[in-house]
Amino acid sequence: MEDLDRSNGIDFYSGIFGSGESSIRRAAPGIAVADFIRVPSIEECVERIERLGGRVVVPKKAVPGAGYFAVCLDTEDRAFGLWQEKEGASS
């Protein structure tokens, strides 16, 4: 695992989540999803991710009764997940 710093994409993550500092840790490229990040709106995050050069590899899916998730790749092809909590979520 490596800490994110400005040379490893902190600008990408701060552009999505709005923070100049990050405690996100991630695995090397090619490693499965290391972290899920709770967000208020997957749709809004996906919009920012794509605008900043990232990609969505698993679009928003429901976890019935719990919420929604999506899986994305950052600009260095590292996977991370988004989680939107929502009671009563349905497919």
Protein Blocks (a to p, Z undefined) as FASTA:
>chain_A
ZZddfknopmmmmmmnopabdcbdcddehiacfbdcddfblklmmmmmmmnopacfbdcd
ddehkbccdddddfkopacddddddehiaZZ
